[in-house]
Amino acid sequence: MELLSAGQTSLGATTRAQSQVQLAEDQTNAQQKTSAGVYVSISQAGREKQASEQEQTIAEVNKKASEQLQKNSVKADEKELTPIEKIEQRIEEVKEKIQELNKQIQALRGDESEQAQQELKLLEGQMQGLLSELNGLVEKKLELEQQE
């Protein structure tokens, strides 16, 4: 077995470092080759377009993330509502549904066809249910306000 001198050891380390650099360069060149083994160089305009596309993709991802955060914050805000506020919110929703049903009922009142009459009965049943719900919500709100 031969003992290596300090010069030989550093020469070996240098050779290994050069091999690693060459390997990295080869990998980079391999990435630039197409399947046919042809080198591809990207022009400045191509690089700019690629950068622009990447920026657009990043912007889209950021926008989606921002929208999701907003949705989550809205849900968090809803969780922070007091019971009375929740009831008031539901009362408003029910009132809007009642208004929509009223419009539909008014549109059907002039139609004497059997189908229109059946639909009218269905809508009037829904109206009764909403009015009953609204009445219950108002009563519940009054009870909670009296407790405060």
KEKE-3310 file (N, C-alpha, C; in steps of 0.2 Angstrom, whole numbers, plus 5000, padded with zeros to 4 digits):
npx = (5004:5003:5008:5000:5005:5003:5001:4996:4984:4977:4976:4968:4956:4954:4951:4940:4931:4931:4925:4912:4908:4908:4898:4887:4886:4884:4872:4864:4866:4860:4847:4844:4843:4833:4822:4827:4840:4845:4852:4844:4842:4836:4829:4830:4818:4810:4814:4809:4795:4793:4795:4785:4774:4776:4775:4761:4755:4759:4753:4739:4738:4741:4730:4719:4722:4721:4707:4702:4706:4699:4686:4687:4689:4677:4668:4673:4669:4656:4655:4657:4646:4633:4619:4607:4611:4613:4600:4593:4599:4595:4581:4581:4585:4574:4564:4568:4566:4552:4548:4552:4544:4532:4532:4533:4520:4511:4514:4508:4494:4486:4485:4475:4477:4478:4490:4497:4488:4491:4505:4503:4497:4507:4517:4510:4509:4523:4525:4517:4524:4536:4532:4527:4540:4546:4538:4541:4555:4555:4548:4558:4569:4564:4562:4576:4581:4574:4580:4592)
npy = (4994:5011:5026:5042:5057:5074:5083:5074:5071:5083:5085:5075:5079:5090:5085:5078:5088:5095:5085:5085:5098:5097:5087:5093:5103:5095:5090:5101:5104:5093:5095:5105:5099:5092:5078:5073:5075:5087:5103:5116:5133:5147:5162:5179:5186:5174:5170:5181:5180:5168:5171:5180:5172:5164:5173:5177:5165:5164:5175:5171:5160:5167:5175:5166:5161:5172:5174:5163:5165:5176:5171:5162:5171:5178:5167:5166:5178:5176:5167:5174:5181:5187:5178:5185:5193:5183:5178:5190:5191:5179:5182:5193:5185:5177:5186:5191:5180:5178:5190:5186:5175:5181:5189:5179:5173:5183:5184:5172:5173:5178:5168:5155:5142:5124:5119:5131:5134:5123:5126:5138:5134:5127:5137:5145:5137:5136:5149:5151:5142:5150:5162:5157:5153:5165:5172:5164:5167:5180:5180:5173:5182:5193:5186:5184:5197:5202:5195:5200)
npz = (5000:4996:5003:5003:4998:5004:4993:4983:4989:4989:4976:4972:4979:4972:4959:4961:4964:4952:4944:4950:4947:4933:4931:4936:4926:4915:4918:4917:4904:4898:4902:4893:4881:4868:4865:4854:4855:4852:4855:4864:4863:4872:4867:4871:4871:4872:4885:4892:4889:4895:4909:4911:4909:4920:4931:4929:4932:4945:4950:4948:4957:4969:4969:4970:4983:4990:4989:4995:5008:5011:5010:5021:5031:5031:5035:5048:5053:5053:5063:5074:5076:5087:5095:5093:5082:5073:5072:5067:5054:5048:5048:5039:5027:5026:5024:5011:5003:5004:4998:4985:4982:4982:4971:4961:4964:4961:4947:4943:4946:4936:4927:4921:4919:4922:4926:4931:4941:4950:4952:4959:4971:4976:4978:4987:4998:5001:5005:5016:5025:5025:5031:5043:5049:5049:5059:5070:5071:5074:5087:5094:5094:5101:5113:5117:5117:5128:5138:5139)
capx = (5000:5006:5005:4999:5007:4998:5000:4992:4977:4973:4975:4962:4950:4952:4949:4933:4927:4930:4920:4906:4906:4907:4892:4882:4886:4881:4865:4861:4865:4855:4840:4842:4842:4826:4822:4831:4847:4847:4852:4839:4843:4830:4830:4829:4811:4807:4815:4804:4788:4792:4795:4779:4769:4777:4772:4754:4753:4760:4747:4733:4739:4740:4723:4715:4724:4718:4700:4701:4707:4693:4680:4688:4688:4669:4666:4675:4665:4649:4655:4657:4639:4629:4613:4602:4613:4611:4592:4592:4602:4590:4575:4582:4585:4567:4560:4570:4563:4545:4547:4553:4538:4526:4533:4531:4513:4508:4514:4504:4487:4482:4485:4470:4478:4478:4497:4498:4485:4495:4511:4501:4496:4514:4520:4507:4512:4530:4524:4515:4530:4541:4528:4528:4547:4547:4535:4545:4561:4554:4547:4564:4573:4561:4564:4583:4581:4571:4584:4598)
capy = (5000:5017:5032:5047:5064:5080:5085:5069:5071:5089:5084:5070:5083:5095:5081:5076:5095:5096:5080:5087:5104:5094:5083:5099:5106:5090:5089:5107:5103:5087:5098:5109:5094:5089:5071:5071:5076:5094:5108:5122:5139:5151:5169:5184:5186:5168:5171:5186:5177:5162:5175:5183:5167:5162:5179:5176:5159:5166:5180:5167:5157:5172:5178:5161:5160:5178:5173:5158:5169:5181:5166:5160:5177:5179:5162:5168:5184:5174:5163:5179:5185:5185:5174:5190:5195:5177:5178:5195:5189:5174:5186:5196:5180:5175:5192:5191:5174:5180:5195:5183:5171:5186:5191:5173:5172:5188:5182:5166:5175:5179:5162:5151:5135:5119:5119:5137:5134:5119:5129:5143:5131:5125:5143:5148:5133:5138:5156:5149:5140:5155:5166:5154:5153:5172:5173:5161:5170:5187:5179:5171:5188:5196:5183:5185:5204:5203:5191:5204)
capz = (5000:4996:5007:4998:5001:5005:4986:4980:4992:4987:4969:4972:4980:4966:4953:4963:4964:4945:4942:4952:4942:4926:4932:4936:4919:4910:4920:4914:4896:4897:4903:4887:4875:4867:4865:4848:4857:4849:4860:4863:4867:4873:4866:4876:4870:4875:4892:4895:4889:4901:4915:4911:4911:4927:4935:4928:4936:4952:4952:4949:4963:4974:4969:4973:4990:4993:4989:5000:5014:5012:5012:5028:5036:5031:5039:5055:5055:5054:5069:5079:5077:5093:5093:5091:5075:5068:5070:5062:5048:5045:5047:5032:5022:5025:5020:5004:5000:5004:4992:4978:4981:4981:4964:4957:4965:4957:4940:4941:4947:4930:4923:4924:4917:4928:4928:4934:4948:4954:4955:4963:4977:4979:4980:4993:5004:5003:5008:5023:5029:5027:5036:5050:5051:5051:5065:5075:5072:5078:5094:5097:5094:5106:5120:5118:5119:5135:5143:5140)
cpx = (5004:5004:5005:5001:5002:4996:4995:4985:4974:4972:4969:4956:4948:4949:4941:4928:4926:4925:4913:4903:4904:4900:4886:4881:4882:4874:4861:4860:4860:4848:4838:4842:4835:4827:4826:4838:4849:4847:4847:4842:4837:4832:4828:4821:4807:4808:4810:4797:4788:4792:4788:4774:4770:4774:4764:4752:4754:4754:4741:4733:4738:4733:4718:4716:4721:4710:4698:4701:4701:4687:4681:4687:4680:4666:4667:4671:4658:4649:4655:4651:4636:4623:4608:4604:4612:4604:4590:4594:4597:4583:4576:4582:4578:4563:4562:4566:4555:4544:4548:4547:4532:4526:4530:4523:4509:4508:4509:4496:4483:4481:4480:4471:4479:4485:4499:4495:4488:4501:4509:4500:4502:4517:4517:4508:4518:4529:4522:4520:4535:4538:4529:4535:4548:4544:4539:4552:4560:4552:4554:4569:4570:4562:4571:4584:4579:4576:4591:4598)
cpy = (5006:5022:5038:5053:5069:5082:5081:5070:5077:5088:5080:5074:5088:5091:5080:5083:5096:5092:5082:5093:5101:5090:5088:5102:5101:5089:5095:5106:5098:5090:5102:5105:5092:5082:5068:5072:5083:5099:5114:5128:5144:5159:5173:5185:5180:5168:5175:5183:5172:5166:5178:5178:5164:5167:5178:5170:5160:5170:5176:5164:5161:5174:5172:5160:5166:5177:5168:5161:5173:5176:5164:5165:5179:5174:5163:5173:5181:5170:5168:5183:5182:5181:5179:5192:5189:5177:5184:5194:5184:5177:5189:5191:5178:5180:5192:5185:5175:5185:5191:5179:5175:5188:5185:5172:5177:5187:5177:5168:5175:5173:5157:5143:5131:5119:5125:5137:5129:5122:5135:5140:5129:5131:5146:5143:5135:5145:5155:5147:5146:5160:5164:5154:5161:5174:5170:5164:5177:5186:5177:5177:5192:5193:5184:5192:5205:5200:5196:5210)
cpz = (5000:5000:5002:5002:5001:4998:4983:4983:4990:4980:4968:4974:4975:4960:4955:4962:4956:4942:4944:4948:4935:4926:4932:4929:4914:4912:4917:4907:4894:4897:4897:4881:4875:4867:4859:4849:4854:4855:4858:4867:4867:4872:4871:4877:4873:4883:4895:4895:4895:4908:4916:4913:4918:4932:4935:4932:4943:4955:4953:4955:4969:4975:4972:4980:4993:4994:4994:5007:5016:5014:5019:5033:5036:5036:5047:5057:5057:5061:5075:5080:5084:5091:5090:5083:5070:5067:5066:5055:5044:5044:5040:5026:5021:5022:5013:5000:4999:4998:4985:4977:4979:4973:4959:4958:4961:4949:4938:4942:4941:4926:4925:4922:4923:4931:4933:4941:4953:4957:4960:4970:4980:4982:4987:4999:5006:5007:5015:5027:5030:5032:5043:5053:5053:5058:5071:5077:5076:5085:5097:5098:5100:5113:5122:5120:5126:5140:5144:5145)
residu = (MET:GLU:LEU:LEU:SER:ALA:GLY:GLN:THR:SER:LEU:GLY:ALA:THR:THR:ARG:ALA:GLN:SER:GLN:VAL:GLN:LEU:ALA:GLU:ASP:GLN:THR:ASN:ALA:GLN:GLN:LYS:THR:SER:ALA:GLY:VAL:TYR:VAL:SER:ILE:SER:GLN:ALA:GLY:ARG:GLU:LYS:GLN:ALA:SER:GLU:GLN:GLU:GLN:THR:ILE:ALA:GLU:VAL:ASN:LYS:LYS:ALA:SER:GLU:GLN:LEU:GLN:LYS:ASN:SER:VAL:LYS:ALA:ASP:GLU:LYS:GLU:LEU:THR:PRO:ILE:GLU:LYS:ILE:GLU:GLN:ARG:ILE:GLU:GLU:VAL:LYS:GLU:LYS:ILE:GLN:GLU:LEU:ASN:LYS:GLN:ILE:GLN:ALA:LEU:ARG:GLY:ASP:GLU:SER:GLU:GLN:ALA:GLN:GLN:GLU:LEU:LYS:LEU:LEU:GLU:GLY:GLN:MET:GLN:GLY:LEU:LEU:SER:GLU:LEU:ASN:GLY:LEU:VAL:GLU:LYS:LYS:LEU:GLU:LEU:GLU:GLN:GLN:GLU)
# end
